[in-house]
Amino acid sequence: MPEYDSNVLVSVAILDKEYRIACKEDEQEDLRASAQYLDRRMREVRQNGRIIGADRIAVMAALNISHDLLEQRRAQTARELALNDRIHALQTKIEQILAPQAPT
């Protein structure tokens, strides 16, 4: 008989509203951290803008979070490309050093 991860109900508060969300037992802390992060971002949107209504605040917070994620992905890609260039340059140097020297 296959084993199934047991789900638990976790209560989280987002923008002063309580939600009960089912998640795997070993993911509870990540869910709480995600909810706290979302709550913080939604409060920032509410405080910094003229946006009224939890739905609109949630959409703006989601757009801000998505923008941040895309920026981080672009930065990660740039770092990976730079690292690959550096590795290629080092490999070329190593090959040049290890290549047999032609007699002069």
N, C-alpha and C positions, 0 to 999 in steps of 0.2 A: 504494500500500500504506500503511495507517495506521501512524503511529508509536505505539509503546507506551512508557510510562515503564518504565525498567528497575528491577526490584526488587533489593534487596540484603538480605542477612541481617545483622542487627545483634545483637550480644550485649549484654545488659543484666543487671544483678544487682539482684534485689529480695528483700529480707529473706534475704540470704545464699544465694539460689538463682539460678543462671544460667539465662537464657532467651535463645533465639535467635528473633528476630522478623523477618519479612520486611516491608519497607517500601520506599516509593519512595526513590530515591537522595537527592532533595532534602529529604526529611523525616527524615533520620537524626538531626540535632541535636535536633529537636523530640521525637522518640521517646526519645532519651537523657535529655533534660530531664524528660519526663513520667515515665520510669522512676525517675529520681532523686527526683522529688517524691513519687511513690507510695512508694518505699522509705522516705523520711524520715517520711511520715505513718504508715506501718505500724509503723515503729520507735517512734513516739510512742504509738500505741495499745498496743503491747506493753509499753512502759515504764510507762505511766500506768494500766493496768488489770489486771484479773485474767483477761484473755482469753488462752486457751491455744489454740494451733493456728493454722497459717498461714491456713487458710480463714476462720476466724472473725475473725482480725485483718484480713484483706483485706476482708471484708464491713464491718466497723466503719470501716475507713479509707475505703472507698467511700462509706459513709453520711456520714461527716464531710466528705468532699470534696464530695459532692452538696449537703449542707446549706450549705457555704460558697458554692457556686455559686449556689444559690437566693437566698441573702442578697445576693450581689453583683448578681444580676439584679433583685431588688426595689429595691436602692439605685439601680441604673442607671435603672430605670423612674421612680423618684421624682425623680431628677435631670432626666430628660427631660421629665417633666411640669412641673417647676418652670421649666425653660428655655423650654418652650412657652408657659407662662403669661407669662413675662417678655417673650418675643417678641411675643405678642399685645398686651400692655400697651404696648410700644414702638410697634407698628404703629398702635394706636389713637391714641397721642399724635401720631405723624407725620401721620396722616390729619386730626386736628383742626387741626394747625398749617397743613397745606397746603390745607385746605378753604377755599373762597372765603368771605370775611367778608360777612355780610349788611349792607347799608347801614343806618345808624342814623338 
